[in-house]
């Protein structure tokens, strides 16, 4: 695949975090929770509108301009168990695939990188659960070994985190891990080079926009889906230039 996308029409790559009821009002980062019922309605709407939800691997031919059709990338950051419990059955019901970016060194633990912010500690998938996710037709990507801020890390630390996140998961899953996501969406050109050197096929960011022709495959923008995203707004985000205008 070329280092630049060649899709003739914008492709939305959705980003979710937790598929779970949000904690009580006043708790930090409630926006990153999407309720199971809201997620189910969103996936049903995609189906009704004729879209196919795809993992990053399944999306690659469309990004390369080799295939065309109404497609949406579906991604989940961090690897929460609630993705497996609440999202997988919905994805399977519609015949959709998705990519979940796991933090290899915290498999079976919790989102410890958030602890200092007062964010609730939530279980992350362990090796067995990640295998169930893959067996269910989904994909695991890498989110580094410990969810580091690459921009605030020494180059050697960044290289180790990106490389080990990939190799750890490949050992757990006994298969290749070809897709990467920059933790916190923070990265510099040198980190893109590290991802390229390690052979990642794609890498996703927190840049807001649908993916358009000419985007770097290792700097793919995404469309955030939040607790506050109503069903009409969901449609606007994927079908119009609403998110594209938010590209920095």
Secondary structure as the mmCIF struct_conf table of DSSP 4:
data_model
#
loop_
_struct_conf.conf_type_id
_struct_conf.id
_struct_conf.beg_label_comp_id
_struct_conf.beg_label_asym_id
_struct_conf.beg_label_seq_id
_struct_conf.end_label_comp_id
_struct_conf.end_label_asym_id
_struct_conf.end_label_seq_id
BEND BEND1 UNK A 3 UNK A 3
STRN STRN1 UNK A 4 UNK A 4
BEND BEND2 UNK A 8 UNK A 9
STRN STRN2 UNK A 11 UNK A 11
STRN STRN3 UNK A 13 UNK A 16
STRN STRN4 UNK A 18 UNK A 19
BEND BEND3 UNK A 20 UNK A 20
HELX_LH_PP_P HELX_LH_PP_P1 UNK A 21 UNK A 24
TURN_TY1_P TURN_TY1_P1 UNK A 25 UNK A 26
TURN_TY1_P TURN_TY1_P2 UNK A 28 UNK A 29
HELX_RH_3T_P HELX_RH_3T_P1 UNK A 30 UNK A 32
STRN STRN5 UNK A 33 UNK A 34
HELX_RH_AL_P HELX_RH_AL_P1 UNK A 36 UNK A 48
TURN_TY1_P TURN_TY1_P3 UNK A 49 UNK A 50
STRN STRN6 UNK A 52 UNK A 54
HELX_RH_AL_P HELX_RH_AL_P2 UNK A 56 UNK A 63
TURN_TY1_P TURN_TY1_P4 UNK A 64 UNK A 65
BEND BEND4 UNK A 66 UNK A 67
BEND BEND5 UNK A 69 UNK A 70
STRN STRN7 UNK A 71 UNK A 78
STRN STRN8 UNK A 80 UNK A 80
HELX_RH_AL_P HELX_RH_AL_P3 UNK A 81 UNK A 82
HELX_RH_PI_P HELX_RH_PI_P1 UNK A 83 UNK A 87
HELX_RH_AL_P HELX_RH_AL_P4 UNK A 88 UNK A 94
TURN_TY1_P TURN_TY1_P5 UNK A 95 UNK A 95
STRN STRN9 UNK A 99 UNK A 102
HELX_RH_3T_P HELX_RH_3T_P2 UNK A 104 UNK A 106
TURN_TY1_P TURN_TY1_P6 UNK A 107 UNK A 108
BEND BEND6 UNK A 109 UNK A 109
STRN STRN10 UNK A 110 UNK A 110
HELX_RH_3T_P HELX_RH_3T_P3 UNK A 112 UNK A 117
TURN_TY1_P TURN_TY1_P7 UNK A 118 UNK A 118
HELX_LH_PP_P HELX_LH_PP_P2 UNK A 119 UNK A 121
STRN STRN11 UNK A 123 UNK A 124
HELX_LH_PP_P HELX_LH_PP_P3 UNK A 125 UNK A 125
HELX_RH_AL_P HELX_RH_AL_P5 UNK A 127 UNK A 135
TURN_TY1_P TURN_TY1_P8 UNK A 136 UNK A 137
STRN STRN12 UNK A 139 UNK A 142
BEND BEND7 UNK A 145 UNK A 146
HELX_RH_3T_P HELX_RH_3T_P4 UNK A 150 UNK A 152
BEND BEND8 UNK A 153 UNK A 153
HELX_RH_AL_P HELX_RH_AL_P6 UNK A 155 UNK A 173
TURN_TY1_P TURN_TY1_P9 UNK A 174 UNK A 174
BEND BEND9 UNK A 175 UNK A 175
STRN STRN13 UNK A 179 UNK A 181
HELX_RH_3T_P HELX_RH_3T_P5 UNK A 183 UNK A 185
HELX_RH_AL_P HELX_RH_AL_P7 UNK A 189 UNK A 197
TURN_TY1_P TURN_TY1_P10 UNK A 198 UNK A 199
BEND BEND10 UNK A 201 UNK A 201
STRN STRN14 UNK A 202 UNK A 208
BEND BEND11 UNK A 209 UNK A 209
STRN STRN15 UNK A 211 UNK A 211
TURN_TY1_P TURN_TY1_P11 UNK A 213 UNK A 214
STRN STRN16 UNK A 216 UNK A 216
TURN_TY1_P TURN_TY1_P12 UNK A 217 UNK A 218
BEND BEND12 UNK A 219 UNK A 219
STRN STRN17 UNK A 220 UNK A 224
TURN_TY1_P TURN_TY1_P13 UNK A 227 UNK A 228
HELX_RH_AL_P HELX_RH_AL_P8 UNK A 231 UNK A 239
BEND BEND13 UNK A 240 UNK A 241
TURN_TY1_P TURN_TY1_P14 UNK A 242 UNK A 243
HELX_RH_3T_P HELX_RH_3T_P6 UNK A 244 UNK A 246
#
